[in-house]
């Protein structure tokens, strides 16, 4: 599976490593991802998601069901 958060849609970005001599080489900035299980109480089952730290905060703020609905609307996941 790719390195993309299923709640926020965060993915790897490309940038530069800059040395003291200002020499630039390409690098990637990876999101802070976790494989985490959440209990979906409406359907009485566990859902396993690959979420970033920001995604976990988003779920705890809005609730799992609302966060999953928004992710489906934005196209980050197909269904849950």
Secondary structure, DSSP 8 states (H G I E B T S, - for coil): --SB-TTT--B-EEEEEE-TT--EEEEEE---EEEEEEEETTTTEEEEEEEEHHHHHHHHHH-HHHHHHHHHHHTS-S--
